[in-house]
């Protein structure tokens, strides 16, 4: 007998938007986070939470800034619509880091909610990475803005 847990529909890798936070749902948490071979920094949020809404622009900027880092995934999960077995989120936003080599020992993020603070935390806990994109890396584009407008946001 398998318990029923809430989950939004799974978002396939092809449906994920490049340079945006990776969307995780209840049914994909195991594969996207626990079984993933990369480090995962995930934001468990509630759409109605004011602190979560305030965090969202920084979270999107972080995902865009580190899009070139292949050993790292910046993710988000709507914790009001998705349940994870054994994980009880008590406040929003809850940010957790799942190291690639120790998925059973996630680290609660307790720092400032700025892009620079997230990068500092990741440099301490994640696999080594260079936050500067390699030469020729054009970054990611939403397709909604011109290249100049995209770069003005950063």
N, C-alpha and C positions, 0 to 999 in steps of 0.2 A: 504494500500500500504506500503510495507516494502522496505527501501532503501537497495541498494546493497553495501555491505562492503567487502573488500578483506579479505580472510582468507585462510591459508594453511589448509590441512586436519587435523581434530582433532586427537590428539594422546591419545589413551585410557590409563587408568591407568596400564593395563597389558603391554603396550608397553613402558612405562616410564622406564628409566634405574635407578635402585636403587643407591642412593648416588650421582646422577648427578642432575644438576638443572632441575626442573620440566618444561617441554616444554608446554607453553601456546600459543594458536593461537586465532585469532579473534573470532571464533565461540565458543571457550571454555572459554573465559575470564570471562564471567558471572559466570559459574559454578566453574571454577578452582580458581578464585580470589574473586569475589564479594559475592558469595553464600557459599564459603568455611567457615568452622567453625574454621579454623586455621589462625594464623598470616601469611601473605605472604609478602616476600621481593622480588620484581621483577625487573629485568633488561630489559628495553626496548632498544634493540640494533639494529645496522645496520651492516650487514656482512662486508661491505666495510670500516667501520670506524676504524681507527688506534687505537683510545682510547678504543674502544670496544674490539678489539683484545688483547690489553694489559691487559684489565680487566679480560678476560676469564679464565686464569689459577687461579687467586684468587677466582673468582666466583665458579669454579668447586671445589676448595679446601674447600671453605666455605660450599658448599652443602654436601661434603663428611664429613667434620668435625662435622656438625650438623645433620647428617642423623638420629641419634638416637632421636632427639627432635620431638615428635609426634604433638606438638602444633605449629609447624613452617614449612613453605614451602619456599624453596629458588627456585625461578622460573626465566624463561627468555622468552622473546617474540621478535621475529624479527619484528620490527615496520615498516620495508619497505615492508613486505608481508602481514601484518595483520592490520586491522583497528578496533578501539574500539570506539563505539558511545560516543560522548561527551569528548573524550580524545585526545588532540592534542599534540603530542610529538614534541618539537621544537629543541632538540639537543640530541646527542648521546655520551655516553650512558646516559639514564635517569633512575634513580633508585628510586623506590617508595615503601613505606611500607604501606600495608593495614592491620590495626589491626583487629583482629578477632571480636572485639566488636564494631568497628566503621568503617565499610568498606566504608561508604560515606565520610569519612574524612581521605584520604590517606596523608601520610607524605612524602615530598620530601627528599631524602637523599642527603646531601650536604657535607659529610665528605670525609676523605681520602679513597682511594680505595684499602685498604689493608684488609686482613682477620681479623686482630686484631681490626681495626676500625669498621668493620661491626659487629663483635661480641659485641663490646662496645655499639654501637648504638642499637642493638637488646636487649641487657640486660636492656637498659633504656626504650625502647618502647614496647617490646614484652611481652607476658605472661612469668612469671618466668620460667627459665630453667637452667639446669646445663650443661655447655659446655663439661664437662668430661663424656664420655660414661659410662654407668653402667657396673659393673663387668660382664664379660662374653659376652659383646657386641663385636662381631668380626669386626664390621664395614662392609663396602661393598667392593666388589671386582668386577673389570671390567671383570674378566675372561680372560684377555689378558696377565696379568703379574703374576709372582709368588707372594706369600704373602710377601716375603722380598722386592721385587721390588715395590709392592703397597705401603708399609709402608715407603720406602725410599723417595717416592714422597712427603710425608707429611712433 
